[in-house]
Amino acid sequence: MSVLPERKIVAIQYWNGDREDALRLSRYMTDIEPAFNPDVDLVFMARSDAELPDKAHLLRAARKFNVKTVKAPHAGVGHPHGCWVLWYSLLEWLLKRQEAGEFSAKWMATLESDGVPLTRDWIKELDREWDSGRDIRIMGANPTEGVSHINGNLLVSGKLDFLKWLVRDVAIETVPDIEGWDTFLFPQFLRWGCLVTERMLSAYRTPGVGQGAYEHYLKQGYVFVHGVKDDSLLRQARRHLLGSAIQT
């Protein structure tokens, strides 16, 4: 019996309202990746009513990653319900693909358009941090606003026991429409095994980020920051890693 290759998956979720931001983020991820990474799949998860990336964008991403596109099969709009439907759709897709024998996933990073990797080796560093935990199913940042939960830009295990629980036992209708899934499910994540990491930062609704703040994030050891609601952090990161804040 052959052993399935173990994948690391970076998934970007979006709706039409932040599609361009999501594609800009994926171009940046492609540009900073040193070379083609055969162990990483880049997955685009579009909301059920959103457009998938065009062919030129997918070809560009395919220079560095194995690329997959998915349309969410479940309809859900607004915040926080639409966010939950997208995340749930990703987990359902991951479970079905593994049960179909397509691959075996070590973890999947479920990211949104306002997240920014800060270093070229961010995937390797998050993978190393994942390995530092003991039998964990979730790894992410505790938000700076003080709410006791884990931010939804996180790494989730590909282990089937956890995915079956989320997809079939929790199920899509369980999370209330008015409550964030990452808050609602956090107590259960703790029971399954949850690592709050200091390599990821949830900077909730942070205003413009200058060079000083960017350098501070690096000194603190962060490799991924989520929550800056403009392109300032992405521009700082591009300038630092690629020599120009302008994206081609």
N, C-alpha and C positions, 0 to 999 in steps of 0.2 A: 504494500500500500504506500503510495507516494505521499510525502509530507508537503502540505500546502505552504507556499511562501508567506512569511509573516510581513504584513504591511503596516506602515505608519501612514495615517491619513490626515491631511490638512483639508478641512471643509470650510468653505465660505458660504454663509447663508445670506440671502438678500431678497428684497422685493423691488418693484420697479422704482420706488422712491429713493432707494440708495444703491441701485444697480451700478451706476457710474462710479460711485465711491468704491464698491466692491471690486469692480474690474480694475480700477486704479491700484487698489491694494494688491491684487493678484499680479499685476504687472511689476510692481515693486518687489514682491516676493520672488518673482522669476528673475528679476535683474540682480538681486543680491545673492541668489543661490550660486555658489562657486562653479558648479558643473552639474551635468545631468545626475539626478539622484534616483537610482533605480529602486530604492526601497520606500519611496514616498509617493503616494497618490494625492493629487490636488483635485478636490471635488467641488464643483459649483452646484449648490442647492438653491434653485429658484423657487420662490413662492408659486403657488398653483396658477396665479394670473400674471406672472412675470416672464420676461423674455430671457432665454438662455444666452450665453455669450456667443458672439458671431465666430465664424470659422477662423478669421485672422487672429482673433484673441486666443482661441484655443491652440492654434498652431504655435503662437509665441510661447504660451505656457508649457507646451509639450517639449520645448527645448530643454527644460529642466526637470519636469515631473511627468509621471503617468497621469493623464488627465481624464476625468469622468464628469459627466453632466447629469443632473437629476432634477426633475420637476416634482415638487411636493404633491403627492396624490390627495392630500387632504386640504380643504379650503379653510382658511382662517385669516382674519385681518385684524389690524389694530394692535395696540399695546395694552396689556402683555399677551393677549390670547394668540395673536399672530406669531409672536416669538416662540411660544410653546409649540404651536402646530409645526413650524419649521424645524425646530429642534427634534421633536418627536419623529417627524418624517425622516430626518437623518438617521436616527437610531433604528427606526424600522427598516430603512434601506440597508444599513450595516448588518442587521440581523439576518435579513433575507439573503443577502449576497453570500454571507458565510454559510448559512444553512444550505445554500445551493452548491457549495463547494468551490466557489470562485477564488477565494483567498481566505487567509486567517489574519485578523487584525490584532496588532499589539495594542494600539490606542488610536483614537480619532480626536483631533483637535477641532472643536466646533467654534468657529470664529465668526465675527460680524465685521461690517465694513469700517467701523471706527476703532479697530485694533491695529497696532503697528508693531512688527518685530523690530528690535533695536540693533541686532547684530547679525552678521552673516551666518553664524553657526547656531542660530536660535533653535532650530529643530533638534540639532544634536544636544544642545544644552537642556532643553525640556525633556528629551528622552533620557538623559543622564539623571535628571531630577526625578523622573518617573521611577527609574530603577532604584532610587534611594528609599522609596516607600516599601512597605511590607504588605503585599496582597491588597493593594488599593484598587478601587474601581473609578474614582474621580480624583482629579487634581486641578486646582485652580486657585484664584486669588480671593481673599476676603476683602470685600469692598471697603473703600476708605470712608464711606458715609456712616459706618458703624453698625449697619444692619447685620445680624448674625446669619449670613448665608454665604454661599460660594458663587462667585460671578459666573454667568453662563458662557463666557469665553474660557473654555476649560478643556482638559483632556479627559476623555472617557474611555474606559477599558473596552476592548473588543471581546471579552470573555462572555460566552453565551449565557451563563447563569444570570448575569447582571442585565444583559440585553433582553432576555426573555421576561425578566421581572418588569423592566421598564415598559416594554412594548405590549405585553400581554396581561400583566397583573395590574400595573398602574393604569395603562391604556389611555387613549387620548382624551376621553371625556372626564377623567378623574380630577385633573387640575382645574380649579375654578377660573372662570374667564377673567376675573378681576384681580387675580393674584399671580405674581411672577412664579414660573415653575421652579426657578433656582431657589427661591425662598420657601415655597410650599414643600418641596421634596428634600430640602437640606437635612432635616432630622433623620430621614431614611438613608440619605447618602452617608451620613456619619456611621450608621450601623453597618453599612456595606463595606466601608473603608474609604476614607476621604482624606487626602493630603492637601493642606493649605500651604502653598508654596510661596516663597519670597522671590522667585524668579519671574513671576507674573504680577502685574499691578493692575488693579481696577481703579482708575482715576475718574470717578463718576462725574460726568459733565464738566470736565476741566476746560477752562478757557484756553486761549492761545498759548502755545508752549514755545518758549524761546530757547536759545542755545544753552543758557545756564541751566534751565530745567532739564533739558535733554541730557546734558553732561551729568547732572545730579542723578538721573535715573540710571545711567550707566555705572556710576560709582556705587550705587546701592545694589548693583548686581542684577537688575531687571533685564530680561531679554525680550519681554513682550508686555506692552501696555495697552489697555483698553479704556475707552471712554472719552477721549479728546474729540470734541464735537466739531472740529474744523480740520483743515489739512495741515495745520502748523507742525504737529509732531511728525507727520509723514515727510514733510518738506525738510525738517531738521535731520531726520534719519537718512533721507536720500542724499542730502548735502554731505553728511558725515561719511557715508559708506560708498557713495557713487560720484561725489565731487560736484553734484548739481542738484538743486531742488526742483528743477524743471523735468517733467517726465516726458519721454518721447514715445 
